[in-house]
Amino acid sequence: MDHSAYSANKNRYESGMKYRRCGKSGILIPEISLGLWHNFGGADDFEKGKKILHHAFDRGITHFDLANNYGPPYGTAEENFGKIMSTSFKPYRNELFISTKAGYNMWDGPYGEWGSRKYLLSSLEDSLKRMKLDYVDIFYTHRYDPNTPIEETMQALADAVRQGKALYAGISNYPAKAALSAYQYLGDHETPCLLHQEKYNLLYREPESEGILKQAVENGSGFIAFSPLEQGLLTNRYLGGKIPEGSRMSEDFFLKKETLTPALLDKINKLNAMAKDRGQSLAAMALSWLLKDQAVTSVIVGASSVNQLKQNIEAIKNNHFSKEELTKIEQILSHNP
Ligand SMILES: NC(=O)c1ccc[n+]([C@@H]2O[C@H](COP(=O)([O-])OP(=O)(O)OC[C@H]3O[C@@H](n4cnc5c(N)ncnc54)[C@H](OP(=O)(O)O)[C@@H]3O)[C@@H](O)[C@H]2O)c1
């Protein structure tokens, strides 16, 4: 198929997608964002990934989340995204909000990971080349580096913005105390933190318990949740206790088979019954549960098919939970048979 044949849905902004403001900034992002960690690398089916990206944009998803090391192999999700950027998405650059990150292992030697100025700025250069972009909309430090002065890491982000290679700066995988220092440094250097990206879902609640959500709001930063479906556990994928062929758990790497214990199965089946009563899929309910809180600017979902993405977008239709429903969810999650 000729990539240039793509023409975005004319009604993309009337299809129901809602947009939330990132903290105290001028930027609105969709409640549902799409991440390219899995399913978009060199080892994946390019045409399928392209269909997912097209569908996303056609439904008003304007935010795509990448990182230098997404693939596999590392860098290939950015390369594939670059192919789409230079063809079908080319006319829409100004409508897209594209992120990348650097922090995890990317190349050999002492300058290929963590939070030094050298690593971050050279990695951003490489990311821009792979994605065929002049700039990214947001550049993140992908993880807190306890051995590099936080001032060095933050100054590299601020300089990336100053150089026009990123429009905004963000942090990911930062503990609360380090995040506070990051907000302060970036704010003092006229590059306020646009988004704090952390894992957050029904089964993983650290942003609540560690006060990260509250802290982001207090400091004028947006908050964006990654792995909102706990890599597929909070969907119908594993409800029967079987591990479907081709599923993320079947790879037994990022999502380990041992996670699927009888106690967890019991919980997700009970949550699924609740979702049914609400007229939602489990995936949609899990996302709605995150979006009920205005402190959550967006959730970054992954999807291995257009159908999964369609189901996930349904979450925006009902973000209201009664007090009784919220209590019941907590009872289900805390019950250990
Ligand atoms: N900052 C960080 O350190 C960090 C870390 C992780 C992720 N992220 C970002 O967050 C994004 C999302 O992470 P994630 O992929 O772990 O998110 P997720 O939404 O929790 O999990 C996505 C996976 O769940 C399954 N799934 C999704 N929707 C489904 C549905 N409706 N029904 C059945 N199964 C469904 C699919 O797996 P199958 O393959 O089994 O179909 C899909 O690939 C990443 O792409 C990345 O952009 C950031």
PDBQT file of the ligand as one rigid body, heavy atoms in Angstrom, charges set to zero:
ROOT
HETATM    1  N1  LIG A 401       8.385   5.631  31.193  1.00  0.00    +0.000 N 
HETATM    2  C1  LIG A 401       8.553   4.347  31.273  1.00  0.00    +0.000 C 
HETATM    3  O1  LIG A 401       9.491   3.836  31.910  1.00  0.00    +0.000 OA
HETATM    4  C2  LIG A 401       7.575   3.444  30.579  1.00  0.00    +0.000 A 
HETATM    5  C3  LIG A 401       7.540   2.074  30.904  1.00  0.00    +0.000 A 
HETATM    6  C4  LIG A 401       6.592   1.278  30.280  1.00  0.00    +0.000 A 
HETATM    7  C5  LIG A 401       5.714   1.836  29.354  1.00  0.00    +0.000 A 
HETATM    8  N2  LIG A 401       5.801   3.164  29.043  1.00  0.00    +0.000 N 
HETATM    9  C6  LIG A 401       4.906   3.778  28.031  1.00  0.00    +0.000 C 
HETATM   10  O2  LIG A 401       3.565   3.361  28.241  1.00  0.00    +0.000 OA
HETATM   11  C7  LIG A 401       3.080   2.718  27.078  1.00  0.00    +0.000 C 
HETATM   12  C8  LIG A 401       2.092   1.658  27.430  1.00  0.00    +0.000 C 
HETATM   13  O3  LIG A 401       2.710   0.642  28.216  1.00  0.00    +0.000 OA
HETATM   14  P1  LIG A 401       2.160  -0.817  28.143  1.00  0.00    +0.000 P 
HETATM   15  O4  LIG A 401       2.264  -1.336  26.739  1.00  0.00    +0.000 OA
HETATM   16  O5  LIG A 401       2.764  -1.597  29.237  1.00  0.00    +0.000 OA
HETATM   17  O6  LIG A 401       0.599  -0.501  28.448  1.00  0.00    +0.000 OA
HETATM   18  P2  LIG A 401      -0.674  -1.328  28.832  1.00  0.00    +0.000 P 
HETATM   19  O7  LIG A 401      -1.770  -0.576  28.164  1.00  0.00    +0.000 OA
HETATM   20  O8  LIG A 401      -0.733  -1.561  30.288  1.00  0.00    +0.000 OA
HETATM   21  O9  LIG A 401      -0.486  -2.749  28.136  1.00  0.00    +0.000 OA
HETATM   22  C9  LIG A 401      -0.575  -2.876  26.737  1.00  0.00    +0.000 C 
HETATM   23  C10 LIG A 401      -0.724  -4.340  26.345  1.00  0.00    +0.000 C 
HETATM   24  O10 LIG A 401      -1.894  -4.908  26.930  1.00  0.00    +0.000 OA
HETATM   25  C11 LIG A 401      -2.603  -5.681  25.969  1.00  0.00    +0.000 C 
HETATM   26  N3  LIG A 401      -3.863  -4.980  25.698  1.00  0.00    +0.000 N 
HETATM   27  C12 LIG A 401      -4.054  -3.629  25.543  1.00  0.00    +0.000 A 
HETATM   28  N4  LIG A 401      -5.351  -3.344  25.341  1.00  0.00    +0.000 NA
HETATM   29  C13 LIG A 401      -6.011  -4.515  25.379  1.00  0.00    +0.000 A 
HETATM   30  C14 LIG A 401      -7.369  -4.866  25.249  1.00  0.00    +0.000 A 
HETATM   31  N5  LIG A 401      -8.303  -3.932  25.047  1.00  0.00    +0.000 N 
HETATM   32  N6  LIG A 401      -7.716  -6.174  25.354  1.00  0.00    +0.000 NA
HETATM   33  C15 LIG A 401      -6.772  -7.123  25.567  1.00  0.00    +0.000 A 
HETATM   34  N7  LIG A 401      -5.454  -6.858  25.697  1.00  0.00    +0.000 NA
HETATM   35  C16 LIG A 401      -5.076  -5.560  25.599  1.00  0.00    +0.000 A 
HETATM   36  C17 LIG A 401      -1.706  -5.768  24.751  1.00  0.00    +0.000 C 
HETATM   37  O11 LIG A 401      -0.800  -6.838  24.957  1.00  0.00    +0.000 OA
HETATM   38  P3  LIG A 401      -0.751  -8.165  24.048  1.00  0.00    +0.000 P 
HETATM   39  O12 LIG A 401       0.559  -8.104  23.375  1.00  0.00    +0.000 OA
HETATM   40  O13 LIG A 401      -0.843  -9.285  25.018  1.00  0.00    +0.000 OA
HETATM   41  O14 LIG A 401      -1.896  -8.125  23.080  1.00  0.00    +0.000 OA
HETATM   42  C18 LIG A 401      -0.939  -4.466  24.843  1.00  0.00    +0.000 C 
HETATM   43  O15 LIG A 401       0.266  -4.465  24.134  1.00  0.00    +0.000 OA
HETATM   44  C19 LIG A 401       4.341   2.214  26.378  1.00  0.00    +0.000 C 
HETATM   45  O16 LIG A 401       4.143   1.945  25.002  1.00  0.00    +0.000 OA
HETATM   46  C20 LIG A 401       5.270   3.355  26.624  1.00  0.00    +0.000 C 
HETATM   47  O17 LIG A 401       4.994   4.398  25.704  1.00  0.00    +0.000 OA
HETATM   48  C21 LIG A 401       6.700   3.977  29.653  1.00  0.00    +0.000 A 
ENDROOT
TORSDOF 0
